[in-house]
Amino acid sequence: MSVSRKEFLTRGLAAFSREVVNSVRGELEHEGNGGGAESCGPLLVDNRHCLAQRGGCFACLDQCPQEAITISLGVGIEIDLSRCDGCGLCIDRCPVTPRVISLKQL
């Protein structure tokens, strides 16, 4: 379920608690099945360590001038390729190491 930052904050974390708990349970059950980075146009997104999975970070969302990033609770971030121009501003704002978003290596 993708929501904008405004909608997420308006509804509050309590409204999503059941979804988050179920997502975490599912994550634990499927742990070890690989995961890894998903291709998003010129970017790679690896949500395994993304703080936004549980509503804890909005750094890349706030930085994106095209508003191409949304949060899916229990999953992490998603990039709308129809809006993303590949500027990469979101990459430097990510507080996680290794970065959740990275540029594809050619």
DSSP file (Angstrom, degrees, kcal/mol; ACC not computed):
  #  RESIDUE AA STRUCTURE BP1 BP2  ACC     N-H-->O    O-->H-N    N-H-->O    O-->H-N    TCO  KAPPA ALPHA  PHI   PSI    X-CA   Y-CA   Z-CA
    1    1 A M              0   0    0      0, 0.0    72,-0.9     0, 0.0     2,-0.4   0.000 360.0 360.0 360.0 112.4    0.0    0.0    0.0
    2    2 A S  E     +A   72   0A   0     70,-0.2     2,-0.3    68,-0.0    70,-0.2  -0.741 360.0 174.5 -91.0 132.9    1.7    3.2   -1.2
    3    3 A V  E     -A   71   0A   0     68,-2.0    68,-1.4    -2,-0.4     2,-0.1  -0.974  29.8-115.7-135.5 151.0    0.9    6.4    0.7
    4    4 A S     >  -     0   0    0     -2,-0.3     4,-2.6    66,-0.1     5,-0.2  -0.364  34.5-108.4 -76.2 164.7    2.2    9.9    0.5
    5    5 A R  H  > S+     0   0    0      1,-0.2     4,-2.7     2,-0.2     5,-0.3   0.920 119.8  51.9 -60.1 -44.0    4.0   11.4    3.4
    6    6 A K  H  > S+     0   0    0      1,-0.2     4,-2.3     2,-0.2    -1,-0.2   0.925 112.1  45.0 -60.4 -46.2    1.0   13.7    4.1
    7    7 A E  H  > S+     0   0    0      2,-0.2     4,-2.5     1,-0.2     5,-0.3   0.903 112.7  52.0 -65.1 -41.0   -1.5   10.9    4.1
    8    8 A F  H  X S+     0   0    0     -4,-2.6     4,-2.0     1,-0.2    -2,-0.2   0.931 113.5  43.0 -60.9 -46.9    0.8    8.7    6.2
    9    9 A L  H  < S+     0   0    0     -4,-2.7    -1,-0.2     2,-0.2    -2,-0.2   0.857 112.8  53.9 -69.5 -34.5    1.2   11.4    8.9
   10   10 A T  H  < S+     0   0    0     -4,-2.3    -2,-0.2    -5,-0.3    -1,-0.2   0.936 113.3  40.8 -64.8 -47.0   -2.5   12.3    8.8
   11   11 A R  H  < S-     0   0    0     -4,-2.5     4,-0.4    -5,-0.2    -2,-0.2   0.844 108.2-139.0 -71.5 -33.5   -3.6    8.7    9.4
   12   12 A G    ><  -     0   0    0     -4,-2.0     3,-0.8    -5,-0.3     4,-0.5   0.171  22.3 -86.2  87.7 151.6   -1.0    8.1   12.0
   13   13 A L  G >  S+     0   0    0      1,-0.2     3,-1.2     2,-0.2     4,-0.4   0.796 119.5  68.6 -63.6 -31.0    1.2    5.1   12.6
   14   14 A A  G >  S+     0   0    0      1,-0.3     3,-1.2     2,-0.2     4,-0.4   0.858  93.2  58.2 -59.9 -35.4   -1.5    3.4   14.8
   15   15 A A  G <  S+     0   0    0     -3,-0.8    -1,-0.3    -4,-0.4     4,-0.2   0.747 110.7  43.7 -66.3 -22.1   -3.8    2.9   11.8
   16   16 A F  G <> S+     0   0    0     -3,-1.2     4,-2.6    -4,-0.5    -1,-0.3   0.376  81.6 104.2-101.9   2.9   -1.0    0.9   10.1
   17   17 A S  H <> S+     0   0    0     -3,-1.2     4,-2.6    -4,-0.4     5,-0.2   0.886  81.0  48.3 -58.1 -43.6    0.1   -1.2   13.1
   18   18 A R  H  > S+     0   0    0     -4,-0.4     4,-2.5     1,-0.2    -1,-0.2   0.922 112.8  48.5 -63.3 -43.3   -1.6   -4.4   12.0
   19   19 A E  H  > S+     0   0    0     -4,-0.2     4,-2.3     2,-0.2    -2,-0.2   0.903 112.7  48.6 -63.1 -40.9   -0.2   -4.1    8.5
   20   20 A V  H  X S+     0   0    0     -4,-2.6     4,-2.7     2,-0.2     5,-0.2   0.928 111.1  49.3 -65.7 -45.2    3.3   -3.5    9.8
   21   21 A V  H  X S+     0   0    0     -4,-2.6     4,-2.4    -5,-0.2    -2,-0.2   0.930 113.3  46.9 -60.2 -45.8    3.1   -6.4   12.2
   22   22 A N  H  X S+     0   0    0     -4,-2.5     4,-2.5     1,-0.2    -1,-0.2   0.878 112.0  51.1 -64.2 -37.7    1.9   -8.7    9.5
   23   23 A S  H  X S+     0   0    0     -4,-2.3     4,-2.6     2,-0.2    -2,-0.2   0.914 110.0  48.8 -65.2 -43.1    4.6   -7.4    7.1
   24   24 A V  H  X S+     0   0    0     -4,-2.7     4,-2.5     2,-0.2    -2,-0.2   0.915 111.4  50.1 -64.1 -42.5    7.3   -8.0    9.7
   25   25 A R  H  X S+     0   0    0     -4,-2.4     4,-2.0     1,-0.2    -2,-0.2   0.932 112.5  47.0 -60.0 -45.6    6.0  -11.6   10.3
   26   26 A G  H  X S+     0   0    0     -4,-2.5     4,-1.8     1,-0.2    -2,-0.2   0.880 110.7  52.8 -63.4 -38.3    6.1  -12.2    6.6
   27   27 A E  H  X S+     0   0    0     -4,-2.6     4,-0.6     1,-0.2    -2,-0.2   0.916 109.4  48.4 -62.5 -44.5    9.5  -10.8    6.3
   28   28 A L  H  < S+     0   0    0     -4,-2.5     3,-0.5     1,-0.2    -1,-0.2   0.865 110.8  51.3 -65.5 -36.3   10.8  -13.0    9.1
   29   29 A E  H  < S+     0   0    0     -4,-2.0    -1,-0.2     1,-0.2    -2,-0.2   0.854 117.0  39.3 -67.8 -34.6    9.2  -16.1    7.5
   30   30 A H  H >< S+     0   0    0     -4,-1.8     3,-1.8    -5,-0.2    -1,-0.2   0.368  84.7 131.3 -98.2   4.6   10.8  -15.3    4.1
   31   31 A E  T 3<  +     0   0    0     -4,-0.6    -3,-0.1    -3,-0.5     4,-0.1  -0.294  68.5  31.6 -59.4 138.0   14.2  -14.2    5.5
   32   32 A G  T 3  S+     0   0    0      2,-0.1    -1,-0.3     1,-0.0    -4,-0.1   0.413  82.3 113.7  93.8  -3.2   17.0  -15.8    3.7
   33   33 A N  S <  S-     0   0    0     -3,-1.8     2,-1.0     1,-0.1    -2,-0.1   0.173  90.5-104.4 -86.4  19.5   15.2  -16.0    0.4
   34   34 A G        +     0   0    0     -4,-0.0     2,-0.3     2,-0.0    -2,-0.1  -0.723  49.2 176.3 102.2 -87.6   17.6  -13.6   -1.2
   35   35 A G        +     0   0    0     -2,-1.0     2,-0.2    -4,-0.1    11,-0.0  -0.651  19.0 144.5  78.0-137.0   15.9  -10.2   -1.6
   36   36 A G        -     0   0    0     -2,-0.3    11,-0.4     2,-0.0     2,-0.2  -0.495  49.9 -19.2 100.5-168.9   18.4   -7.7   -2.9
   37   37 A A        -     0   0    0      9,-0.2     2,-0.4    -2,-0.2     9,-0.3  -0.488  50.0-151.8 -82.9 143.3   18.1   -4.7   -5.2
   38   38 A E  E     -C   45   0B   0      7,-2.9     7,-2.7    -2,-0.2     2,-0.3  -0.906  24.7-113.4-110.4 142.2   15.3   -4.1   -7.7
   39   39 A S  E     +C   44   0B   0     -2,-0.4     2,-0.3     5,-0.2     5,-0.2  -0.589  32.5 175.8 -77.1 130.3   15.8   -2.2  -10.9
   40   40 A C  E >   -C   43   0B   0      3,-3.4     3,-2.1    -2,-0.3    -1,-0.1  -0.707  60.5 -77.6-132.6  80.1   14.0    1.2  -11.1
   41   41 A G  T 3  S-     0   0    0      1,-0.3    -1,-0.2    -2,-0.3    40,-0.0  -0.469 115.2  -6.8  63.1-124.8   15.1    2.8  -14.3
   42   42 A P  T 3  S+     0   0    0      0, 0.0    62,-2.3     0, 0.0     2,-0.3   0.494 129.8  74.4 -79.7  -1.5   18.6    4.2  -13.8
   43   43 A L  E <   -CD  40 103B   0     -3,-2.1    -3,-3.4    60,-0.2     2,-0.4  -0.769  66.9-144.9-114.2 155.9   18.4    3.4  -10.1
   44   44 A L  E     -CD  39 102B   0     58,-3.2    58,-2.2    -2,-0.3     2,-0.5  -0.965  14.8-159.1-113.3 135.7   18.6    0.3   -7.9
   45   45 A V  E     -CD  38 101B   0     -7,-2.7    -7,-2.9    -2,-0.4     2,-0.6  -0.972  10.6-178.1-119.7 122.8   16.5    0.1   -4.8
   46   46 A D    >   +     0   0    0     54,-3.0     3,-0.7    -2,-0.5    -9,-0.2  -0.884   2.0 178.5-120.9  96.7   17.4   -2.3   -2.0
   47   47 A N  G >   +     0   0    0     -2,-0.6     3,-1.1   -11,-0.4     6,-0.1   0.375  51.9 103.7 -82.5   4.2   14.8   -2.0    0.7
   48   48 A R  G 3  S+     0   0    0      1,-0.3    -1,-0.2   -12,-0.1    52,-0.0   0.823  97.9  23.5 -58.4 -31.0   16.3   -4.7    3.0
   49   49 A H  G <  S+     0   0    0     -3,-0.7    -1,-0.3    49,-0.1     2,-0.2   0.224  89.2 137.0-117.8  13.1   17.6   -2.0    5.4
   50   50 A C    X   -     0   0    0     -3,-1.1     3,-1.1    25,-0.2     4,-0.2  -0.442  44.5-153.8 -68.8 126.3   15.3    0.9    4.5
   51   51 A L  G > >S+     0   0    0      1,-0.2     5,-2.1    -2,-0.2     3,-1.0   0.704  89.6  71.8 -71.0 -20.4   14.1    2.8    7.6
   52   52 A A  G > 5S+     0   0    0      4,-0.2     3,-1.7     1,-0.2    24,-0.3   0.634  73.3  85.5 -72.5 -12.7   10.9    3.8    5.8
   53   53 A Q  G < 5S+     0   0    0     -3,-1.1    21,-3.3     1,-0.3    -1,-0.2   0.862 104.3  28.8 -54.0 -35.7    9.6    0.3    5.9
   54   54 A R  G < 5S-     0   0    0     -3,-1.0    -1,-0.3    -4,-0.2    -2,-0.2   0.048 124.8 -95.6-115.8  23.4    8.2    1.1    9.4
   55   55 A G  T < 5S+     0   0    0     -3,-1.7    -3,-0.2     2,-0.1    -2,-0.1   0.740  87.8 125.2  75.0  24.0    7.7    4.8    8.8
   56   56 A G      < +     0   0    0     -5,-2.1     2,-0.3     1,-0.1    -4,-0.2   0.478  64.0  36.5 -96.5  -1.9   11.0    5.9   10.4
   57   57 A C        +     0   0    0     -6,-0.2    -1,-0.1     1,-0.1    -2,-0.1  -0.993  35.9 169.5-154.3 140.4   12.5    8.0    7.6
   58   58 A F     >  +     0   0    0     -2,-0.3     4,-2.8     2,-0.1     5,-0.2   0.110  46.6 119.4-131.6  18.8   11.4   10.4    4.9
   59   59 A A  H  > S+     0   0    0      1,-0.2     4,-1.5     2,-0.2     5,-0.1   0.922  81.8  36.5 -57.9 -52.2   14.9   11.7    3.8
   60   60 A C  H  > S+     0   0    0      1,-0.2     4,-1.6     2,-0.2    -1,-0.2   0.880 116.0  55.3 -70.2 -36.1   14.7   10.6    0.1
   61   61 A L  H  4 S+     0   0    0      1,-0.2    -2,-0.2     2,-0.2    -1,-0.2   0.911 110.3  45.8 -60.9 -43.9   11.0   11.4   -0.1
   62   62 A D  H  < S+     0   0    0     -4,-2.8    -1,-0.2     1,-0.2    -2,-0.2   0.811 113.1  50.7 -68.9 -30.9   11.7   15.0    1.1
   63   63 A Q  H  < S+     0   0    0     -4,-1.5    -1,-0.2    -5,-0.2    -2,-0.2   0.757  81.9 102.9 -80.7 -25.9   14.6   15.4   -1.3
   64   64 A C    ><  -     0   0    0     -4,-1.6     3,-0.9     1,-0.2     5,-0.1  -0.438  51.4-166.2 -68.4 114.0   12.9   14.3   -4.5
   65   65 A P  T 3  S+     0   0    0      0, 0.0    -1,-0.2     0, 0.0    -4,-0.0   0.736  89.6  50.2 -71.7 -20.6   12.1   17.4   -6.6
   66   66 A Q  T 3  S-     0   0    0      0, 0.0    -2,-0.1     0, 0.0    18,-0.0   0.453 103.7-128.6 -94.6  -1.7    9.8   15.3   -8.9
   67   67 A E    <   +     0   0    0     -3,-0.9    17,-0.1    -6,-0.1    -6,-0.1   0.897  62.0 141.9  52.1  44.5    7.8   13.7   -6.0
   68   68 A A        +     0   0    0     15,-0.1    12,-3.3    -7,-0.1     2,-0.5   0.481  41.5  85.2 -92.0  -5.2    8.6   10.3   -7.6
   69   69 A I  E     + B   0  79A   0     10,-0.2     2,-0.3    -8,-0.2    10,-0.2  -0.850  50.5 173.4-107.1 132.7    9.1    8.4   -4.3
   70   70 A T  E     - B   0  78A   0      8,-2.5     8,-2.5    -2,-0.5     2,-0.5  -0.883  27.5-120.4-127.7 163.4    6.4    6.9   -2.2
   71   71 A I  E     -AB   3  77A   0    -68,-1.4   -68,-2.0    -2,-0.3     2,-0.6  -0.894  14.8-165.3-108.3 132.6    6.5    4.7    0.9
   72   72 A S  E >>  -AB   2  76A   0      4,-3.7     4,-3.0    -2,-0.5     3,-2.3  -0.962  29.2-125.9-112.6 111.4    5.0    1.2    1.1
   73   73 A L  T 34 S+     0   0    0    -72,-0.9   -19,-0.2    -2,-0.6   -20,-0.2  -0.296  94.4  15.6 -60.6 136.1    4.8    0.2    4.7
   74   74 A G  T 34 S+     0   0    0    -21,-3.3    -1,-0.3   -22,-0.2   -21,-0.1   0.271 129.9  55.1  83.4 -11.2    6.5   -3.1    5.4
   75   75 A V  T <4 S-     0   0    0     -3,-2.3     2,-0.4     1,-0.3   -22,-0.2   0.742  94.7-133.6-115.2 -51.5    8.3   -2.9    2.0
   76   76 A G  E  <  -B   72   0A   0     -4,-3.0    -4,-3.7   -24,-0.3    -1,-0.3  -0.983  52.7  -8.3 128.2-141.6   10.2    0.4    1.9
   77   77 A I  E     -B   71   0A   0     -2,-0.4     2,-0.4    -6,-0.2    -6,-0.2  -0.604  50.2-162.0 -96.1 155.5   10.3    3.0   -0.8
   78   78 A E  E     -B   70   0A   0     -8,-2.5    -8,-2.5    -2,-0.2     2,-0.5  -0.988  10.8-143.5-131.7 143.0    9.0    2.8   -4.4
   79   79 A I  E     -B   69   0A   0     -2,-0.4     2,-0.9   -10,-0.2   -10,-0.2  -0.932   9.3-140.2-112.9 125.9   10.0    5.0   -7.3
   80   80 A D    >>  -     0   0    0    -12,-3.3     4,-2.2    -2,-0.5     3,-1.7  -0.741  12.1-161.2 -83.3 106.3    7.5    6.0   -9.9
   81   81 A L  T 34 S+     0   0    0     -2,-0.9    -1,-0.2     1,-0.3   -13,-0.0   0.732  86.7  64.1 -64.8 -22.6    9.5    5.8  -13.1
   82   82 A S  T 34 S+     0   0    0      1,-0.2    -1,-0.3   -14,-0.1    -2,-0.0   0.708 115.6  31.0 -73.3 -17.3    7.0    8.1  -15.0
   83   83 A R  T <4 S+     0   0    0     -3,-1.7    -2,-0.2   -15,-0.1     2,-0.2   0.701  97.1  97.0-107.7 -28.4    8.0   10.9  -12.6
   84   84 A C     <  -     0   0    0     -4,-2.2    -5,-0.0   -16,-0.2   -20,-0.0  -0.440  44.9-174.6 -69.5 130.4   11.7   10.0  -11.8
   85   85 A D        -     0   0    0     -2,-0.2    -1,-0.1   -43,-0.0    -4,-0.1   0.345  45.2-115.5-104.5   4.4   14.2   11.9  -13.9
   86   86 A G        +     0   0    0      1,-0.1    -2,-0.1    17,-0.0    -5,-0.0   0.724  65.7 145.2  73.9  22.2   17.2   10.0  -12.5
   87   87 A C        -     0   0    0      1,-0.1    -1,-0.1     3,-0.0    -3,-0.0   0.812  49.3-142.2 -64.9 -30.4   18.8   13.1  -10.9
   88   88 A G    >>  +     0   0    0     14,-0.1     3,-1.0     3,-0.0     4,-0.8   0.542  58.9 131.0  82.8   7.2   20.1   11.0   -8.0
   89   89 A L  H 3>  +     0   0    0      1,-0.2     4,-0.7     2,-0.2     3,-0.2   0.824  69.4  60.5 -61.4 -29.9   19.5   13.7   -5.3
   90   90 A C  H 3> S+     0   0    0      1,-0.2     4,-0.8     2,-0.2     3,-0.3   0.789  93.4  65.7 -67.1 -28.4   17.7   11.0   -3.2
   91   91 A I  H X4 S+     0   0    0     -3,-1.0     3,-0.9     1,-0.2    -1,-0.2   0.928 100.7  46.7 -63.0 -47.6   20.9    8.9   -3.0
   92   92 A D  H 3< S+     0   0    0     -4,-0.8    -1,-0.2     1,-0.2    -2,-0.2   0.727 108.0  57.8 -69.2 -22.0   23.0   11.4   -1.0
   93   93 A R  H 3< S+     0   0    0     -4,-0.7    -1,-0.2    -3,-0.3    -2,-0.2   0.651  77.1 109.3 -83.4 -15.5   20.1   11.9    1.5
   94   94 A C    <<  -     0   0    0     -3,-0.9     5,-0.1    -4,-0.8   -44,-0.0  -0.459  52.9-162.0 -67.3 123.2   19.8    8.3    2.5
   95   95 A P        +     0   0    0      0, 0.0     2,-0.3     0, 0.0    -1,-0.2   0.532  61.1  96.6 -83.1  -5.0   21.1    7.9    6.1
   96   96 A V  S    S-     0   0    0      2,-0.0     4,-0.2     0, 0.0   -46,-0.1  -0.621  74.4-119.7 -89.6 142.3   21.5    4.1    5.8
   97   97 A T  S    S+     0   0    0     -2,-0.3     2,-0.2     1,-0.1     3,-0.0  -0.993 103.1  35.2-121.8 124.1   24.8    2.4    4.9
   98   98 A P  S    S-     0   0    0      0, 0.0    -1,-0.1     0, 0.0   -49,-0.1   0.578 113.7-110.2 -70.1 156.1   24.9    0.8    2.4
   99   99 A R        -     0   0    0     -2,-0.2    -2,-0.1     1,-0.1   -53,-0.1  -0.197  11.4-141.4 -59.0 143.1   22.5    3.2    0.6
  100  100 A V  S    S+     0   0    0     -4,-0.2   -54,-3.0    -9,-0.1     2,-0.4   0.866  92.7  45.2 -70.6 -37.9   19.0    2.0   -0.1
  101  101 A I  E    S+D   45   0B   0    -56,-0.2     2,-0.3   -10,-0.2   -56,-0.2  -0.905  72.2 162.5-110.0 135.4   19.1    3.8   -3.5
  102  102 A S  E     -D   44   0B   0    -58,-2.2   -58,-3.2    -2,-0.4     2,-0.3  -0.966  39.2-101.9-145.0 161.3   22.1    3.6   -5.8
  103  103 A L  E     -D   43   0B   0     -2,-0.3   -60,-0.2   -60,-0.2     2,-0.1  -0.608  43.8-105.9 -81.8 144.8   22.9    4.3   -9.4
  104  104 A K        -     0   0    0    -62,-2.3     2,-0.5    -2,-0.3    -1,-0.1  -0.437  30.7-124.4 -66.6 142.4   23.2    1.3  -11.8
  105  105 A Q              0   0    0      1,-0.1    -1,-0.1    -2,-0.1    -3,-0.0  -0.795 360.0 360.0 -88.2 128.1   26.7    0.4  -12.8
  106  106 A L              0   0    0     -2,-0.5    -1,-0.1     0, 0.0    -2,-0.0   0.436 360.0 360.0 -94.0 360.0   27.1    0.3  -16.6
